[in-house]
Amino acid sequence: MTGETDAPPTRHVVVMGVSGAGKTTVARGIAARTGLTFAEADEFHSPAHVAQMRAGVPLDDAARLPWLRDLAGWMAARAADGVSTVLACSALKRSYRDVLRQGPPSVEFVHLDGSAEVIRERMARRAGHYMSASMLESQLATLEQPHPDESVLVLDVSLTPDELVSAALDRLGLSSGVVANG
């Protein structure tokens, strides 16, 4: 028998958290060790939204909704092609995560969580990102901790990037090179 049921299921992982938590680094690490196709959610923002955030003005939910739908659509399109993905995306509110869950058949979340001090220190060391350290407080205020029914893997940002990647792979049951992308 041939068809969709013969194809191995795709995996879709969203590495989430506030700006500066290490989402991109960890998501890239997961992609490198598994073969999942990586995407940076920030690259899906419109130039106007990037300019707004660069000016220190956070986006409201109405501005975020089309962006979240685009991300869900990107994952769904990859799933339809038999391609597994890992996405670095803040996904700060449950409603945002719910929109992302509407994309592929299933989405797994890895929440990089930790103290504001650790995250603030990391943000101060990075260069070239439009999200300034001053917006951290806004993100922390917006963050809705995942509810138990969401089955979100929470990892402590005080771990090294390699430790975070290894913990995510282990706890998600992903191993190096097992995910085949079409």
C-alpha positions as CSV (number, residue, x, y, z in Angstrom):
1,M,0.0,0.0,0.0
2,T,1.3,3.4,-0.8
3,G,0.3,6.9,0.2
4,E,0.6,9.2,3.2
5,T,0.2,6.4,5.7
6,D,3.5,4.8,4.5
7,A,5.5,8.0,5.1
8,P,7.1,8.3,8.6
9,P,5.4,11.0,10.6
10,T,7.1,14.4,10.7
11,R,8.2,16.1,13.9
12,H,7.7,19.8,14.5
13,V,9.5,21.4,17.4
14,V,9.1,25.0,18.5
15,V,11.8,26.3,20.8
16,M,10.1,29.1,22.7
17,G,10.9,31.7,25.4
18,V,11.5,35.3,25.8
19,S,14.1,37.2,23.8
20,G,17.6,36.3,24.9
21,A,16.7,32.9,26.3
22,G,18.7,31.1,23.6
23,K,15.9,30.0,21.3
24,T,17.8,30.4,18.0
25,T,21.0,28.8,19.3
26,V,19.2,25.8,20.7
27,A,16.9,25.3,17.7
28,R,19.9,25.5,15.4
29,G,21.6,22.9,17.6
30,I,18.6,20.6,17.4
31,A,18.6,21.0,13.6
32,A,22.3,20.3,13.3
33,R,22.1,17.1,15.3
34,T,18.8,15.7,13.9
35,G,18.4,17.0,10.3
36,L,15.2,18.9,11.1
37,T,14.7,21.9,8.9
38,F,15.4,25.1,10.9
39,A,13.5,28.4,10.7
40,E,13.9,31.6,12.7
41,A,10.4,33.1,13.4
42,D,11.9,36.6,13.5
43,E,12.6,36.3,9.8
44,F,8.9,36.0,9.1
45,H,8.1,39.5,10.6
46,S,7.3,42.3,8.1
47,P,9.8,45.1,7.8
48,A,7.3,47.4,9.5
49,H,7.0,45.2,12.5
50,V,10.8,44.8,12.8
51,A,11.1,48.6,12.7
52,Q,8.4,48.9,15.4
53,M,10.2,46.5,17.6
54,R,13.6,48.0,16.9
55,A,12.0,51.3,18.2
56,G,11.2,49.5,21.4
57,V,7.4,49.2,20.7
58,P,6.1,45.6,21.3
59,L,3.6,44.2,18.8
60,D,0.1,43.7,20.0
61,D,-1.9,40.5,19.5
62,A,-3.6,41.8,16.3
63,A,-0.2,42.4,14.7
64,R,1.1,39.0,15.8
65,L,-1.8,36.9,14.5
66,P,-0.9,37.0,10.8
67,W,2.7,36.3,11.7
68,L,1.7,33.3,13.8
69,R,-0.5,32.0,11.0
70,D,2.3,32.3,8.6
71,L,4.5,30.2,10.9
72,A,1.9,27.6,11.3
73,G,1.4,27.5,7.5
74,W,5.2,27.1,7.0
75,M,5.3,24.1,9.3
76,A,2.1,22.6,7.7
77,A,3.6,23.0,4.3
78,R,6.8,21.2,5.3
79,A,4.7,18.5,7.0
80,A,2.8,18.0,3.8
81,D,6.1,17.5,2.0
82,G,7.3,15.0,4.7
83,V,9.8,17.4,6.1
84,S,10.3,17.8,9.9
85,T,11.0,21.2,11.3
86,V,12.4,23.1,14.3
87,L,11.3,26.7,14.8
88,A,12.8,29.3,17.1
89,C,9.8,31.4,18.1
90,S,8.9,33.3,21.3
91,A,5.3,31.7,21.5
92,L,4.8,33.7,24.8
93,K,1.1,33.2,25.2
94,R,-1.0,30.1,25.1
95,S,-3.2,31.6,22.4
96,Y,0.0,32.0,20.3
97,R,1.0,28.4,20.9
98,D,-2.6,27.4,20.0
99,V,-2.3,29.1,16.6
100,L,1.0,27.3,15.9
101,R,-0.6,24.0,16.8
102,Q,-3.1,24.6,14.0
103,G,-0.3,24.0,11.4
104,P,1.2,20.5,11.2
105,P,-0.5,17.4,12.7
106,S,1.4,17.9,16.0
107,V,3.8,20.5,17.4
108,E,6.1,19.9,20.4
109,F,7.3,22.9,22.4
110,V,10.6,23.3,24.3
111,H,10.3,26.3,26.7
112,L,13.7,27.9,27.6
113,D,12.9,29.4,31.0
114,G,14.9,31.0,33.7
115,S,15.7,34.1,35.7
116,A,15.5,37.5,34.2
117,E,19.0,38.2,35.4
118,V,20.5,35.3,33.4
119,I,18.6,36.3,30.3
120,R,19.4,40.0,30.7
121,E,23.1,39.2,30.9
122,R,22.9,37.1,27.7
123,M,21.1,39.9,25.9
124,A,23.7,42.4,26.9
125,R,26.4,40.3,25.3
126,R,24.7,39.8,21.9
127,A,25.0,42.2,19.0
128,G,23.0,42.9,15.9
129,H,19.6,41.8,17.1
130,Y,16.7,44.2,16.8
131,M,15.1,43.1,20.1
132,S,16.8,45.3,22.7
133,A,17.3,44.4,26.3
134,S,14.8,47.1,27.3
135,M,12.0,45.0,25.7
136,L,12.8,42.0,28.1
137,E,10.4,43.4,30.7
138,S,7.6,43.6,28.2
139,Q,8.2,40.0,27.1
140,L,8.4,38.7,30.7
141,A,5.1,40.5,31.4
142,T,3.5,38.9,28.3
143,L,4.8,35.4,29.0
144,E,2.1,32.9,30.0
145,Q,3.8,29.9,31.5
146,P,2.6,26.8,29.8
147,H,-0.2,24.9,31.4
148,P,0.2,21.2,32.4
149,D,-2.3,20.2,29.6
150,E,0.0,21.7,27.0
151,S,2.8,19.1,27.5
152,V,5.5,21.6,27.1
153,L,9.1,20.6,27.9
154,V,10.6,23.2,30.2
155,L,14.4,23.6,30.3
156,D,16.5,25.9,32.5
157,V,18.3,28.6,30.6
158,S,21.2,28.4,33.0
159,L,22.4,25.3,31.2
160,T,24.9,25.6,28.4
161,P,23.6,25.6,24.9
162,D,25.0,22.1,24.3
163,E,23.3,20.9,27.5
164,L,20.0,22.4,26.4
165,V,20.2,20.8,23.0
166,S,21.1,17.4,24.5
167,A,18.3,17.6,27.1
168,A,15.8,18.6,24.4
169,L,16.8,15.7,22.2
170,D,16.8,13.2,25.0
171,R,13.4,14.3,26.5
172,L,11.7,14.6,23.1
173,G,13.1,11.2,22.0
174,L,15.0,12.6,19.1
175,S,18.4,11.3,18.3
176,S,21.1,12.4,15.9
177,G,20.3,11.9,12.3
178,V,17.1,9.9,12.7
179,V,14.7,12.4,11.2
180,A,14.5,12.1,7.5
181,N,13.5,15.2,5.5
182,G,12.1,14.9,2.1
